[in-house]
């Protein structure tokens, strides 16, 4: 039995051959083409390819045959061969937007997204209001992190035909671009089209949180919770909203629920560690950061935050290890050289501390704290003269700590 998709494809081939291509076809090539269509209908895709190929050999510009062979090869999952035929079709008929759209879609399917983007762009030059091409190009721009370009394409889609999905996408892109008031407006419009989609409320809550509209954010969280009471992301957003309101106890309760529902989400543990830090439960916060490292070991902020907590506990060895790991991931952050130096001073590793402070002071020559710390480290290395120079420089730059140390050690 023929599926509706097959019937539609065959109908389109016939329509294109009679109304669009208007080619003078060699009778032998036409017979082979018709045989290929029949075999395609019967699901004999490889035999169909062979007939289309023979038709093309007799008539190399036979567009119907190229299209048929591309469709048959796609059925056989010979996607790259199908792309080659569609590429030939766009060269034979550069004004046919259907060819470009098919080629771009197939290129995305096989991972050639950069080439697909070019094809969509060429299509849109021919037809600037091609809704599907604008939509698909917007998806690719978003994939490439080109949010402004994606926003422009989806805005054009919205101008042609606004839908809840398009308006929601415009809201997400506005949020990513930092245009939070616009994001709230787009999410509100998407909700006016579909008030049963939890994601619209979740994202509007996110945007309202960034605007400081915590009451509105919490109202959206409660609606989302009614729509989907077991969605962990909703409890995560609720926890975030409570944190912004400095209600850390309720924030912790919400995040505990989020993690019970989904135990492998990095962001949940990361936020809960921050909440626990605010509550003063440092060892428990460190446990959450440990879990973050297990889930995403390349997230440098975890090492910074955990290192700071270890410093509060005077666990200088672990603090130094975390700061070192951060610097391995981001050696350009000068502040971390000072933090590692402080940890090394705590460990009694004064030479290592001086090495880090030398690096920092090459860039930040007027850092009073860096001069103070280097002076302190050099005193412990019995380099009194150099130490006192650093301490004096620190006083010049405004350090009161250095003044006390000079009085005790440099006179």
N, C-alpha and C positions, 0 to 999 in steps of 0.2 A: 504493500500500500504506500502511495506517495504521501509524504508529510507535507504540511502546509508550507514549510520553509522551502522544500524542493519545488513545489508547484510555483511558489512566488519567484524563485530563482529562474526557473525555465521560462515563466511568463516575461520576466525582465529581459532575459536574453533575446527572446523573440521580439519584444518591443524595441529594444535597442537596435537589433539588426534591421528592423523594418523602418524605424523612425529616426534614429539618431545617426547611425553610421553611414547609411546611404552609399554603401560601397558596391562597386561592380565586382561580383564574386565569380571566380572560375567555377564552372558547374561541378567539376570533380572535387574541388575543395569544399563546395557547399554540401555535396553528398556526404563527404567524410565528416563534416561538421555536424550534420543532422544525425549521422550515425553516433557520433560522440554524445550528442544530447540524449539520444535514446538510451545509450548505455549508462549515462549519468542517472537517468530516471530509474533504471533498473538496479542502481547501486554498484555497477561494475566500473568503479572509478579508474582503475589502472587501464582497462581497455578504452575507457573514455579518453584518458590522457593520450593514448597512442593514436586515436583517431584525430584528436585536435592537433597533435603534433604533425601528422601526415597532411592535414589541411593547411597548416602554417607553412609546411615545406613547399606546397604548391602555390600558396599566396602569402608571402612574408608580412604583408600589412593587414592580415585578416583579424580585425579587432575582436569580433565575436569569438573566434577560435582561441585567441589569447585569453580572453576573459573566462571562457569555458574551461580551458586547461588550468588556469589559476584556481578556479573553484574546485575542480577535481583534485588537484594537487593538495589543496588545503584539506579536503576530506581525507586524503591519504597521509596527512600531517607532513607533507613535503613542503614545509612553509617557506623555505628559502627559494625553492623553485617557483613557488607561487608569487613571491615578492619580485623575482626576476621578470615574470610575465607582466605583472602590474606595472613594473618600472618601464617596460617596453610600451605598454599601453599609454602611460602618461607622456611618453615621447611621441607616440603616434598621434595623440589627441590631447594637447596640453590644456585645452579648455574644459575637458570633461572632469567635473569635480568629483564624480562618483569614483573614478579611477584613483584619484589622489587620496580620497577618504579611505577606500579599501586598502590601498598600499600602506598608508600611515597606520591604520588599525593593526594590520598584520605585522608591520615592523615593530610596533609596541609589543605585540604578542611574543615575538622572538627576541625581545630585549634590545632592539635598535631604537631606543627612545630618542636619541639625539637626531637621527635621520627622520624619524616620524614627526618630530617637531618641525623640521624644515618642510616636510610634505604638507602638514596642516597649514603652515604659514603660506605656502605657495597656493594652496586651495583658497585660503581666505583672501588672498590678493585678487583671485578671480571672482569670488563671491563673498564679500565682506560680512554678509548676514547669514552665513551658513551655520546654523545653530549647533549642529552636532560637531562640526570642526572646531568651533570656538570652545565648546564644552570640553572636548578631548584635549585640545591644546592647553586649556586652563589646568586640566589635571596634570599634564606633563610639566607645565611651569611650576605648579605646586610641588611636584615630585623633585624638581631641581632646586627647590628653595627660592624660586623667583616669584615671590608672593605678590609684588606689585603688578607684574605682568599677568599673573593668574587672576588677580582681582579685576583687571581691565577686561579680560575675556569673559569672566563670569558676569560682570556687570552688563556687558553687551548681551549675554544670554538672557539676563533678567529683563533687559529692555525689550527683547523680542517676546519672551514668554516667561513671566515670573512664576516660580514654583517654590514650595517650601524648602526643597532640597537646595536650589540655587541660592535662595536668600540665606539659608543656614551657612552655606559655603562662603558667601560674601561676609557673613558675620565672623566665621573662623579666620578668614584671611585678614579682616580688619583687626581682629584680636592679635594675630601674629605680627601685624604691622604696628601695633601699639595704639591703634585708633579705637579705644575702648568705648567711647560714646557711640561711634558709628556701629561698633559691634553689637552693642545693646539694642540699637534701633533695628538692625537686620535680624537679630534673633527674635525680637518682638514681632516683626513682620512674618517671620517663618512660623511663629506660634499662631498668628492669626489665620494661617492656612492649615495648620495641623497642630492642635493643642494636645495631642496624645503622644508626641515624640519626646521622650525623656531627655535626649541629647540637647534639644533646643534650650531646655530649662537649665541643664547642667552648664552649658557654655555661657548662657546669659548670667548665671551666678558667678562664673569665673570673671567675666568682664566687670560685673558690678563690684566684685571684691577689689579688683584693681582700681576702680574708681572711688573706693571707700564707701560704697553704698551697701553696707553689710546687712541692713534690714531687708532690702530688696533681694540680696543674694540668698539670705536664709529662707525667704518666702519661696524662691525658685527651688531651693533644695528640698523643701517640704513637698512641693508639687511633684518633683521628680521622684521623690521617695514613695509617694502614693502610686505613681505610675509603675515603678519598678522597685519594690521594697527590698529586694535582695541584690541590688547592683552595688558592688563595692566602691565604684568611682563616686557615687553619690555621697557615701559616708566620708570619703576622702575630701570632697569639696566641703562637706559640712565641717569636718575637722579643721580645714583651712580657714573657713569663715569664723569659727570659734577662736582660732589662733589670732586672726586679725583683731578680734574683739577682746583679746587678752583673757579669754575664758579658757585657760589651759586645761583645767580639769575636764570640761566637756569636750574640748578638742581631743584630749587623750582617749576619752571613751568612744568618740566617733571613729578615730583611727584604729583603735583596737578592733572595732566591728569590721572596718574595711579589711584589715589584715586577716581576720578570721574567715572572711569570705574569699579572699584572694591572697595567698601566702607568698607569692613570688613577684610582687610588684615593687620595684625599686623606690618609686616616688612615695609610696605609703610609709616605708621604713624611714626614708630620709626626713620626711616631715615629722614623723613621730619622734625621731631623735631630737629634732629642734624643739618640739613641745616639751619633751622630757628634760632637755637642758634648761628651758625656762622654769620648769618645776623644781629644778635642782637635783633631779635623780640622775646624776652623772654616770654611774656605772651602768644603769639600764639604758641610757642614751648611747653609750659606747657599744652595747650589745646590738642595738639597732644599726649603728654604723658598720659593725662587723657584718651584719646581714647584707647591708648595701654593698660592701666589698665583694661578698660572695656572688651577688647578683650582677653587678657591673663593676669589675675591678679597674676600669679605666676612667672612672668619674673622679676627677682630682679634688673636687670640693669635699668629698667624703674624707679624704686624708687630711685636708686642712682643718675641718671641723673636729675630727677625732683627735688630731694632734693637739688642738687647743684644749680639748677636755683632758687629755693626758697631762698637759702642762698644769692644769688646775689641780690634778691629783699628785703633782710632783713626780710623775712617772716619766722622767726625762728621756730614758732610753726609747720607750715606745713613741713618745712625741717626736723625737729626732727621726725615727724610722718613717713616721708618717710624713713629716715635712720633706724628707729626702725623696719619698715616693712622689709627692706632689711635684717637686722640682724636676724629677725625671719626666713627668708628664708635661710640665710647663716651666721650662727653665728661664723663661723671660720675666717671671713675676719676682721682682726685686724684693718685695716685702717678705717673701719666704726665706730669703737668705738671713734676714734678721731673726726670724722666728727660729730657724734651725740653729743660729748662733746662740740664742737664748737657751735652747734645749741643750746644746753642747756645753755651755757654761754650767748649767745644772748638772751635767754628767761629769764635770771636771775635765772636759776635752777642750782646753783653752786654745790650743793651736788650731784645731778645726774651726773653732769659733772665730778666731782672727782671720782665717782664710775666707770664710763667708763674708765677714764684715769688710774685708778688703775689696771683694767683688762689689758689694753694695755701695761702698763709698766712692768707688770709681764713677758711679752713676749719680748717686745722691750725696754730693760733697757737703751739703749743708744739713745733714740729718744729725740733730743733737743726740738722739738716742743711740744711733749707730756709733758715733764717736765715744759716747759714754760706755757702751758695751765693750768696744774694742779696748778702751782704757782699762776697764775692769779686767778683761781677759789678760791683757799684757802685764798688769800688776801681779796676777797669779802666775805669770811666766817669768817673773823677776826682771821684766823689762821696764823698770821704773821710769826712766827718762822719757821713753816713747809713750808710756802709759799716761804720764802727767801732761804731755803735749795734747793727747787726745782728750783728756778730761778738761783741760783748759779751753780747748776748742768747743767742747760741749757746753761749757759755761757761757762762752761768747754767744752761742746759739740759743741760750735760754734754759739750760738744764739746771734745776736746783739739786738733783741727785748728785751731779758731778761736783758741785760746790762742797757738799758734805764730805765726799770722798777725798777731794783735794786737801781739805783741812786735816783729815785723818792720816793721809798717806804721802802727801807731796810736799810737806814743809818740815 
